[in-house]
Amino acid sequence: MLEVANVSKKFGGLVAVDGVDFEIDRGEIVGLIGPNGAGKTTLFNTITGVLDPEEGSEITFNGEDLLTLDTHEIARSGVLRTFQIVRVFGEMTVLENAAAGALFGTDASVSQENAQRRGREALAFVGLEDKADMEARNLPIAQQKQLELARTVASDPDLVLLDEIASGLTPGEIEALSNTIRRLRDDRDISVFWIEHIMDAIMGTADRIIVLKSGRKIAEGTPEAIRNNEAVTEAYLGADNS
């Protein structure tokens, strides 16, 4: 589904992403972890067209070259995302936020009526149907994160990129979110690429995990393999020099 080859991104003399390669298949939940500053969100930004990677990078989705597309065209190709810092439209209602995903995240032929219907379905999927008429800014942060997810679901994507969607949530909210992410794949046939720092959540949900350190991919494998990988342990905890 998604093929990333030799992707790099520099900011002046800083190499934020350095020659990263990986693939995501249809039906997978893939985690992306690494210390702060590892380049995780920068990688997301290159995939979704927010940033242009360096020459020689390749990103294709269902065989289409994403590097030739604008951000909105990438969204309409089936790649949607949430943000590390929540970005809801505060003065719009919860339903209007969800319907916006259907109107602008897909082709221009979607009617207002269909967008409202799809928005309500997406709100029901994440458990916000009873908040439809509330202004989005009045939702607590956990529910604003759910709303961002509903906005992507309303767009009927093939792949969603989730950027630390579990941060700031209680253990109960994290468990509910993990179940929703599984249902994205199992019930909606949506593949997931998920940045997360809460290890219990991602280890218990992802099929496969990619690890970045200083912009480079240092490991990739099942949660169990990553948990036991010495390079990953060193990246998070530092080398044991005792």
N, C-alpha and C positions, 0 to 999 in steps of 0.2 A: 504493500500500500504506500508507505512513505519510505523513500530512499534518500539518505543523507551521505554524501561522499566528500571527503577532504574539505569540510566546511571550516573556515577560519574567519575571524573578525578582529580587527585591530582598532584601537583608539589611540592615535598618535604612536608612541612607542610601546604601548601596553597591548599585549596579545591576550584578548579576552577569551577567544575560542581558537583552538590550534589544531587544525587537521582532523576534525572529528568525523568518524564514519559509523553508521548503524542503519538498521532497517526496522520498520514496524509492520507486522503483518495484520491483516484483517482479523478482528476478534481478539486482539491482544490488549492487555493492560500492562503498560511498560512504565516503570518508575525511573526517574532521573534524580540522583542524589549527588551530594558533594558538599564540601565546606563552603562557607560564605565566600563569595568572590570567585567561585570555581568556573563561572561562565554559563550557568544553567539558564537564567532568564535571557541572557544575550543570545543563546542558542535558540530559544523560543522565538525571540524577536527576528532572527534571520529566517526562520521557517515561515513566519506569518507575514513577512514583508515589511515589518516596522524598521528593520535595519538591512542594508545591503551588505552581504558578506564579501570577502576578498575574492579577487579574480582566481579562477580555478576551482571554486566551490561548486558543488552540484546538489540540488534539492529537487526531487521529483515526487509527485503524488499521483497515484494511479496512472503513471506514465507521462504526466504533464509536467513540464518544467516550471516550477513555481517562481524561479528567478526572473521570468519574463512577465510576471503578473503583478498588478498593484495589490495593495492590502485587501481591498474590497473584493477583488477578483479571486484572491486566494480563499477568502471566506466563502464565496459562492461556489468554489470548487469542492467544498466539503470539509475544510479545515477551520475550526472555530476555537476560541480560547477564552479563558478567564484571566484575571490579572492578580498579581501579588498584592497590590493595593486595590481594594474593591472599587469598581467604577460603575455604579448604578446611576441612572438619571433620577436625581433626588426629588425633583418637583413633579415628576410623572408618577402615575400610579404603578403599582406592582404589575398589574395586567398590561399596561402600556409598555413597560420595560420588556416584558416577555414577548409581547406582540412585535416589538421593534426587531427582535431577532428574526422573526419570520418574514418581516417586510424587507429588511436590508441584508440579512445574511443569506438569502436565497435569490432566485431570479426575480426580476421586476414585475412578473405577471401575478404575484400573490396579491389578492384583494384584501382590503381592510377586514372584511368579514372572515376570510380564511385565516388571516393573521391573528385575529382575536380568538378564533377557535383553537388554533395551534398554541397560542399563548396560554389559554386556559388548560389545555392538555399538559403543557410543560409544567405549569404551576402545580397541577395535581400530581405529576410525577415526582416533584421534589418536596411535596407536602405544604405548599403555600396557597392552595386554592382559596382558603378562607381569608387571605390577606389581599385579594385581588384589587380591592378598591382603596387600599391604603396608599398614601404617598410613600415612595420607596425609601426616602431619607428617614422615615420614622421606624423602619425595621431595625432590630438589633443586628450587630455585625454578622452573627452566624446566619441569620436569615437573608442578609444582603448577599452573602456568599452563595446561598441556595438560589437566590434570584439570578445571579450571574450565570449559574449553571443552567437554570431554566431558560434563560435567554439563548444559550447555545443550543439547548435541546429543541427549542421552537424553530431553529434554523434547519433542523433535520440533517445534522452533519454526519460524515463518515468517521471523522477523527476529531476529538477534542483535546486541547492542551490545557491542563490545569496547573496553575502556578501557585503553589503553597496554599491550596484551598482549605486545608485543615488548620492552618496557623490561627492561634487565638481561640480555638474551640475547646469546650470541655470534653472529658473522656467520653461521655455519653453522646455528645454531638459528633465527635470523631467517628465513633462506631456507626452511627446512623449515616454519616457521609460515606464511609467505606462501603456500606451496604448499597447506597445509591449508586456509587461508582461501579460496583459489580453489576447492578441492574442496567446501567447504561449499556454494558456489553451484552448481558444475557437477554434482556427484554427489548432493547432498542437497536441492537447490532451496531453500536457505536464503539469504535476502538478508542483507547485512552492513553495519553502520554502525560505523565504526572510528576511534576517537581514537588518534592516534599522533604521537610526536615524531621517530621515526626515519624521515627523509624518503625514503631509498632504498627502504625496505620499502613505504611507503604509495604512493609515486609509481609503483612498479613493479607494484602490485597493484590499486589502486582504479580504477574506471571514471570516477569523478567525485569532486571534492574540494570541500568547503565550508571556508571560512576564517573564523574568529572573531578579533576583536581588541576587548578591553575590552567584551565582551558583545555586540558587534554583528557581523553578517555583513558582511564587507568584500569577499568574492569567492566565486565558485562557478564551476566549470568542469572541463574535462579536466585530467589531471596536467600536460600540456604547457602549457596555457593558464595554469595556476596558477604553474608554474615561471617563466613569463615575465611575471607580473603585477607591476607596479611597487609597487602598494599592499601586496602580500604581502611583497615583498622589504623594504620599509620597515618593516613590522610586525615582522619578525624581526631585521633588521640595523640599523634606524634610518635616518633620512634622511641623505643625503650632503650636508653643508653646506660642503664644501671648495670 
